[in-house]
Amino acid sequence: MSLQDGVSRGWWKPGPRWISAMRAGLDLIFPPQALDDGPRPLASGLSAEAWSQITFLDDPVCDGCGIPYEFDQGPGVLCAACMARPRAFDRARAACLYDDASRGPILQLKHADRTDLAPLFARWISRAARELIAEADVIVPVPLHPTRLLRRRFNQSAEIARPLARLTGLAYLPDALRRTRATETQGGKSGGGRRRNVAAAFAVPASQAKRLAGRRVLLIDDVLTTGATAEGCARALKGAGAQCVNLAVIARVKEAANRAI
């Protein structure tokens, strides 16, 4: 019986040292390439120059929307916007700021078929949203409408959510949410316009409701601007019985200003 047969039948599972050795061997044969076409990195990912320009987010941040604070205000503190208007989702975290440095790779995933970037973004989110991951039972991606999915050929949120589920061991529910109508793009709309655009645009299929009842959901999207899309999804998930809905994204804008995404 071959080693491959043993792995497939489950009687032999490679340990961490074996996996590290295999990866090192592969790196010798196929040296890692920078995902941004920059100088060759030591491991798969962005070049050192591109990496240094990304503004990664860590505490202190608003516990509600993940916007960064300039100084620590204590655990669980909400920003003025979250206190003035509570959001439909419970908590949110972003891996980095959406700015000139992060915009390029994110748009490459979204519009240039660069799905090879998705596992990298999943690793970023796994670090930034570690508290939310520890609380979660299931991972659900923000859905695309079938007509847009047909044009784009893939859902960028699902491409991130899938490797994140593998990385964290959480259940992955790609069909838990449906986008019931083809909404316009959110780019260029005000906060109110974004909310109206996605109003009642999401629903949980009856066949999926049992999988969500009483579960703690980690919702995955690419960019958080005003939060209108995430709130629409959260209302649908909670309406189907989800205990709570937290949000994790690659990036968020520093201010809720209009930016083309």
C-alpha positions in Angstrom: 0.0 0.0 0.0 1.4 3.4 -0.9 1.8 6.4 1.4 -0.9 8.2 -0.7 -3.3 5.3 0.0 -2.6 5.5 3.7 -3.4 9.2 3.8 -6.6 8.8 1.8 -7.8 6.0 4.1 -7.0 8.0 7.2 -4.5 5.6 9.0 -1.6 8.0 8.5 -1.8 11.7 9.1 1.3 13.9 8.5 2.4 15.8 11.6 3.5 19.4 11.7 7.2 18.6 11.3 6.4 16.4 8.2 4.3 19.2 6.7 7.0 21.8 7.4 9.6 19.6 5.7 7.4 19.0 2.7 6.8 22.8 2.3 10.5 23.5 2.6 11.2 20.9 -0.1 8.6 22.4 -2.4 10.0 25.9 -1.8 13.4 24.7 -2.9 11.9 23.3 -6.1 9.3 26.0 -6.7 10.6 29.2 -4.9 7.8 31.4 -3.6 6.7 34.3 -5.9 5.3 37.6 -4.7 1.6 37.8 -5.3 2.0 41.5 -6.2 4.8 40.8 -8.8 7.3 42.4 -6.5 10.7 41.0 -5.5 10.7 37.4 -4.5 9.6 36.9 -0.8 10.8 34.3 1.7 7.3 32.8 1.8 4.2 33.0 -0.3 2.6 36.4 0.0 3.2 40.1 -0.9 6.7 41.5 -1.5 8.3 43.1 1.5 7.8 46.6 0.0 4.1 46.0 -0.6 3.7 44.4 2.9 5.3 47.4 4.6 2.7 49.8 3.0 -0.4 47.9 4.3 -1.9 49.5 7.4 -2.8 46.5 9.4 -5.4 47.0 12.2 -5.1 45.7 15.8 -6.3 46.9 19.1 -7.4 49.5 20.1 -10.4 49.5 17.8 -14.2 50.1 18.2 -15.7 46.8 19.5 -18.8 47.4 17.3 -17.4 48.4 13.8 -13.7 47.8 14.1 -12.7 51.4 13.3 -9.2 52.2 14.8 -8.8 54.4 17.9 -5.7 56.6 18.4 -5.4 55.4 22.0 -6.8 52.6 24.1 -10.2 53.4 25.6 -10.8 50.2 27.4 -12.3 46.8 26.4 -15.7 46.8 24.7 -15.9 50.5 24.0 -18.0 51.7 21.1 -17.3 54.6 18.8 -19.7 57.6 18.7 -21.3 56.3 15.5 -22.0 52.9 16.9 -23.5 54.4 20.1 -25.7 56.8 18.1 -27.0 54.1 15.7 -26.6 50.5 16.8 -25.8 48.1 13.9 -27.7 45.0 13.0 -24.4 43.0 13.3 -22.9 42.6 16.7 -19.2 43.2 16.3 -16.8 43.7 13.3 -13.1 43.4 12.7 -11.0 44.3 9.6 -7.5 43.1 8.8 -6.4 46.5 7.4 -7.4 49.9 6.3 -8.8 50.4 2.8 -6.4 52.9 1.3 -4.1 53.3 -1.7 -1.9 50.4 -0.6 -4.6 47.8 0.1 -7.0 48.9 -2.6 -5.0 47.4 -5.5 -4.8 43.8 -4.2 -8.4 43.8 -3.1 -9.7 45.1 -6.5 -7.5 42.5 -8.2 -9.3 39.7 -6.3 -12.7 41.3 -7.0 -12.4 42.3 -10.6 -9.2 40.7 -12.1 -9.8 37.0 -11.3 -6.9 37.0 -8.8 -8.4 34.3 -6.6 -4.9 33.3 -5.6 -5.0 36.3 -3.3 -7.9 34.9 -1.3 -6.0 32.5 1.0 -3.6 35.3 1.9 -6.6 37.5 2.8 -8.0 34.6 4.8 -4.8 34.5 6.9 -5.0 38.2 7.5 -8.6 37.9 8.7 -7.7 34.9 10.9 -5.4 37.2 12.9 -7.5 40.4 13.0 -10.7 38.6 13.9 -9.3 35.9 16.2 -11.7 36.9 19.0 -14.7 36.7 16.7 -13.5 33.3 15.3 -13.2 32.0 18.9 -16.8 32.9 19.4 -18.2 31.6 16.1 -19.9 28.3 15.2 -20.2 28.8 11.4 -18.7 31.0 8.6 -21.1 32.5 6.0 -20.0 34.6 3.0 -21.9 37.6 1.8 -23.7 36.3 -1.4 -23.8 37.7 -4.9 -26.9 37.8 -7.0 -26.9 34.9 -9.6 -26.7 37.4 -12.5 -23.6 39.1 -11.1 -22.1 35.7 -10.1 -22.5 34.6 -13.7 -20.7 37.7 -15.0 -17.9 37.5 -12.4 -17.7 33.7 -12.3 -16.9 33.6 -8.6 -17.9 35.3 -5.3 -14.9 37.0 -3.8 -16.4 36.7 -0.2 -16.8 33.0 -0.7 -13.2 32.7 -2.0 -12.0 34.2 1.3 -14.5 32.4 3.6 -13.6 28.9 2.2 -9.9 28.9 3.2 -10.7 30.7 6.4 -13.1 27.9 7.4 -10.4 25.3 6.6 -7.8 27.4 8.6 -10.1 27.7 11.7 -12.0 24.4 11.6 -15.3 26.2 11.6 -18.3 24.9 9.6 -18.6 26.6 6.2 -22.1 27.4 5.0 -21.9 28.9 1.5 -25.6 28.6 0.8 -26.9 30.0 4.1 -27.7 33.4 2.5 -29.3 34.3 -0.9 -29.3 37.7 -2.5 -32.9 37.8 -3.6 -32.7 40.8 -6.1 -30.0 42.3 -8.2 -28.9 45.4 -6.4 -27.0 48.2 -8.0 -23.3 48.7 -7.1 -22.8 50.4 -3.8 -19.9 52.5 -5.1 -20.6 56.2 -5.0 -23.8 56.0 -2.9 -24.3 57.7 0.5 -24.9 55.7 3.7 -28.6 56.1 3.3 -28.5 55.3 -0.4 -26.5 52.1 0.4 -29.0 51.0 3.0 -32.0 51.6 0.6 -30.1 49.8 -2.2 -29.8 46.5 -0.2 -33.1 46.8 1.8 -34.7 43.4 2.0 -32.2 42.1 -0.6 -31.0 39.1 1.5 -32.9 36.0 2.7 -32.1 32.6 4.3 -33.6 29.7 2.3 -36.0 27.6 4.3 -33.7 24.6 3.8 -30.8 26.4 5.6 -32.7 27.9 8.6 -32.1 24.8 10.8 -28.4 25.1 10.3 -28.4 28.6 11.6 -30.8 28.4 14.6 -29.0 29.2 17.8 -25.6 29.4 16.0 -23.1 32.2 16.2 -22.3 33.3 12.7 -19.1 34.9 11.4 -20.1 36.8 8.2 -17.3 37.4 5.7 -17.1 40.3 3.2 -14.2 42.0 1.4 -14.6 45.7 2.4 -16.6 47.5 5.1 -17.7 51.0 4.2 -21.0 52.0 5.8 -21.9 48.5 6.8 -25.2 48.6 4.9 -24.6 45.2 3.1 -23.5 43.5 6.3 -26.5 44.8 8.2 -28.8 43.5 5.5 -27.2 40.1 5.8 -27.3 40.2 9.6 -31.0 41.0 9.7 -31.7 38.0 7.5 -29.5 35.7 9.5 -31.0 36.7 12.8 -34.5 36.5 11.4 -33.7 32.9 10.7 -32.7 32.3 14.3 -28.9 33.0 14.4 -27.9 33.8 18.0 -25.4 36.5 16.9 -23.8 37.8 13.7 -20.2 39.1 13.7 -18.5 40.5 10.7 -14.9 40.1 9.4 -13.5 41.8 6.3 -10.2 42.3 4.6 -10.3 46.1 4.9 -12.5 48.9 6.1 -12.5 52.6 5.3 -11.2 54.9 8.1 -14.1 57.2 7.6 -17.5 56.4 6.1 -16.8 58.5 3.0 -17.8 57.6 -0.5 -15.2 55.6 -2.3 -15.5 53.4 -5.4 -15.0 49.8 -4.3 
